[in-house]
Protein backbone atom coordinates (compact mmCIF):
# COMPACT_ATOMS: atom_id res chain seq x y z
CA UNK A 1 0.00 0.00 0.00
CA UNK A 2 1.44 3.32 -1.04
CA UNK A 3 1.09 6.58 0.89
CA UNK A 4 -1.56 8.00 -1.43
CA UNK A 5 -3.78 4.93 -1.20
CA UNK A 6 -3.29 4.93 2.58
CA UNK A 7 -4.50 8.53 2.81
CA UNK A 8 -7.48 7.76 0.59
CA UNK A 9 -8.45 4.75 2.73
CA UNK A 10 -8.11 6.85 5.92
CA UNK A 11 -10.33 9.61 4.49
CA UNK A 12 -12.99 7.09 3.45
CA UNK A 13 -12.94 5.46 6.89
CA UNK A 14 -13.07 8.90 8.58
CA UNK A 15 -16.15 10.01 6.61
CA UNK A 16 -17.98 6.74 7.18
CA UNK A 17 -17.32 6.95 10.92
CA UNK A 18 -18.38 10.62 10.99
CA UNK A 19 -21.77 9.76 9.50
CA UNK A 20 -22.17 7.04 12.14
CA UNK A 21 -21.18 9.38 15.01
CA UNK A 22 -23.28 12.41 13.98
CA UNK A 23 -26.59 11.18 15.48
CA UNK A 24 -25.06 10.51 18.93
CA UNK A 25 -26.43 12.78 21.66
CA UNK A 26 -28.73 14.79 19.40
CA UNK A 27 -31.47 16.59 21.32
CA UNK A 28 -33.92 18.61 19.30
CA UNK A 29 -35.22 22.01 20.31
CA UNK A 30 -38.76 21.67 21.66
CA UNK A 31 -39.66 25.30 20.84
CA UNK A 32 -37.75 26.28 17.68
CA UNK A 33 -37.68 29.90 16.58
CA UNK A 34 -39.61 30.91 13.50
CA UNK A 35 -37.80 29.77 10.37
CA UNK A 36 -35.69 27.14 12.14
CA UNK A 37 -36.04 23.46 11.32
CA UNK A 38 -37.87 21.68 14.15
CA UNK A 39 -35.66 18.62 13.70
CA UNK A 40 -32.36 20.52 13.97
CA UNK A 41 -30.26 19.70 17.04
CA UNK A 42 -30.20 22.15 19.92
CA UNK A 43 -26.41 21.84 20.31
CA UNK A 44 -24.56 20.07 17.49
CA UNK A 45 -21.28 19.35 19.39
CA UNK A 46 -19.54 18.99 16.02
CA UNK A 47 -16.04 19.55 17.41
CA UNK A 48 -16.42 16.78 19.98
CA UNK A 49 -17.90 14.48 17.34
CA UNK A 50 -14.99 15.18 14.98
CA UNK A 51 -12.48 14.28 17.71
CA UNK A 52 -14.34 11.06 18.47
CA UNK A 53 -14.47 10.31 14.74
CA UNK A 54 -10.73 10.88 14.39
CA UNK A 55 -9.95 8.55 17.29
CA UNK A 56 -12.17 5.76 15.98
CA UNK A 57 -10.99 6.19 12.37
CA UNK A 58 -7.34 6.11 13.45
CA UNK A 59 -7.88 2.87 15.37
CA UNK A 60 -9.72 1.28 12.43
CA UNK A 61 -7.03 2.44 9.99
CA UNK A 62 -4.31 1.00 12.24
CA UNK A 63 -6.14 -2.33 12.16
CA UNK A 64 -6.48 -2.12 8.36
CA UNK A 65 -2.80 -1.18 8.00
CA UNK A 66 -1.70 -4.12 10.17
CA UNK A 67 -3.80 -6.53 8.12
CA UNK A 68 -2.33 -5.25 4.84
CA UNK A 69 1.27 -4.79 6.07
CA UNK A 70 1.57 -8.20 7.71
CA UNK A 71 -0.47 -9.87 4.95
CA UNK A 72 -2.88 -11.41 7.47
CA UNK A 73 -5.70 -11.67 4.93
CA UNK A 74 -4.85 -12.38 1.32
CA UNK A 75 -6.86 -13.07 -1.80
CA UNK A 76 -3.86 -14.44 -3.69
CA UNK A 77 -3.98 -18.15 -4.60
CA UNK A 78 -1.53 -20.49 -2.84
CA UNK A 79 1.94 -20.48 -4.40
CA UNK A 80 1.50 -17.18 -6.25
N, C-alpha and C positions, 0 to 999 in steps of 0.2 A: 504494500500500500504506500503510495507516494504522499507527500505532504498536501498536495492540492486535494486529492481524493479524501484524505483524512479530515481536512477542514470542511469539505462538502458534507461528509457523513456527520460530523459534529453539528453543523448548522441544521441539518435535517432532523437529527435527534432533538436538538434544542427546541425547534419550533413545534415538533410533535408533543414534547413534554409541556411546553408553554400552554398549548391548547387544552391539555389535560388538567393543568394546575389552575387555569383562569377561573373556573367555577367555584373553587374552594373558598369558603367563608363569605360568600356573597349574600348581603342582606339588602333587600330593596327598600326604598323610601316609601313609607306608608302614605305620606301626604306630599306628593311631588308638586313642585311649582308649575305654574301654567307654562306649557311648551316643553316640559321635560318628559322624557319617556318614563312611564310608570314602572317599567321593568329594569331600569338602569340601577346599578348598585349605588348604595348610599356612599360608601367609601371603597374605592377600587383596590387599594393596596398593591398597585402594580409594581412598585419597587421591590417589595417583599416577595411578591410572586416571581419576579425575574431572578432574584437571588436563589430562591428555592429551585426554580427551573434550571439555573446554571449548575447548582450542586448535583441535582439528579442527573442532568445530561452529562456532566463530567464523569460521574460514576458509571453510567451506562456506556459512555464512549471508552472508558478505561477497560471495561469488560469486553467490549467489541474489539478493541485494540489487542488485548491479550489473546483472544480467540484467533485473530488473524495472524499476529506476530508469531505465536507458538504453534500455529497450524493445528489447533485442537479440533476443528471441524473442517473437513475438506470434502470437496465434490469431485476431486480427481480420482480416476480409476486406479486400482492397485497396480504398482509397477510403473506408473507414468511419471 
